[in-house]
Amino acid sequence: MVSKIEFHPAAAKEFDALDGSLKKEVASKIDALAENPFLGKHLGVRANVNLTGFYKLYVAKKTYRIVYRLIGKEIEIVEIIGIGKRDKKQIYKLVVRRVEGVKKRRT
């Protein structure tokens, strides 16, 4: 079963901003995620940030990360939360802010 891919709005902007060759590589990894949502590695606590329930997938010789989570009992949706450089674990901090922002809007 192929999972549906959805982007957090900010992650969609990050994807659109990538240069051509990097965008192709990221797109290829995202296509692979649709086929196998468990392709990435589990995240736990990173940079003092709890990312339990999220996964990371390396891109571009491990310089970029795709951070995502799985939604649904049968993993109907792979939600891309962030795409960014590994540099100083900034991508992980961004993801937490995005997820917390969604939680606040829903309550």
Order of alpha helices (4+ residues) and beta strands (2+ residues): beta-alpha-alpha-beta-beta-beta-beta-beta-beta-alpha
